[in-house]
């Protein structure tokens, strides 16, 4: 069984669900870590678990110290885990700023 970790904000959850539903390969398991929940809880990213994954698909963080994804990239490189970065995404469809 191959394993892929999605790491990011709300869009990571949506992307994981899309991949889980439409992936043509049935031998792939998709996991998720929501970055803002991890940060809010003050928990460390579980770098020691990365060896279990074949790939990490993530959204970059560059302004949260130890949560910066440059640390994630280094750890993935150390374990030989492939990475795919997608851009930070934000949707303000429900914002009152347009009124």
KAVEN-V14679 format. One line per field, one symbol per residue. ss: DSSP state (H for helix, E for strand, - for the rest). phi: phi as a letter, one per 30 degrees, with the letter a starting at -180 (. if undefined). psi: psi as a letter, one per 20 degrees, with the letter a starting at -180 (. if undefined). A space follows every 10 residues. Layout:
ss->???
phi->???
psi->???
//
This chain:
ss->-EEEEEEE-H HHHHHHHHHH HH-----EEE EEEEHHHHHH H-----HHHH HH--EEEEE- ----HHH-HH HHHHHHHHH- -EEEEE---- -----HHH-
phi->.dbbccblde dddddedddd dcddcdcbcc cbbddddddd diddddedcd ddcdabcbcd bbbbhddedd ddddddddci cdbbccddbb bcdcddddd
psi->pqppppoabh hhgggghggh hjpipikppp rppoghgggh ikqqpmhiih iiqhqpprpq pjkldiipih hgggggghik pqqppqqpqp pkhjqihi.
//
